[in-house]
């Protein structure tokens, strides 16, 4: 299934919580295929702050791997384009790309003929700050979304790494996927079943170029209404 498409494995060999309460997400070769991992919150969420505290180095992620920290709603496609706000770490197939952090508010591309470039942002930053524990936050409101990243794995974190703001001054866009078209959207609203998620997956389902498994450790996640 998507994204990717990937094979997602829900067993504790690939996604688990350790004795210190930290989340582990892995990509690994199991039973003859590469398998990915995802964590979905059991409670619904809405406007407010989403705080992801990472223990892992996300600066040297393989160019075929994506770590997603985001919201999603299985039932809000038509009205809100699935209510998706993203923090992602990836080189997006570009081996030498050192700017692995991307902030986005969907829709950006999907089946649209061209990407809506104003809805995604790759900040310039001191890349070394992503090699250590880091904290990444987006605050989602009806009139704006603000992203902030900091050093350290505790909120509100240490020194700033990057930030971005997206507001109602931007044009509305539609999401096209599988032949379906959403209503025009500037800032999507949370749906009745919007939840926070974290996933670690492979672009186009392709194996990591180095042939090695990859793991990310998340110290904590917090939703603040």
Secondary structure, 3 states (H helix, E strand, C coil): CCCCCCEECCCCCCEEECCCCCEEEEEEEECCEEEEEEEECCCCCCCEEEEEEECCCCCCCCCCEEEEEEEECCCCHHHHCCCCEEEEECCCCCCCCCCCEEEEECCCCCCCCCCCHHHEECCCCCHHHHCCCEEEEEEECCCEEEEEEEECCCCCCCCEEEEEEEECCCCCECCEECCEECCCECCCCCCCCCEEEEEEEEHHHCCCCCCCCEEEEEEEEEEEC
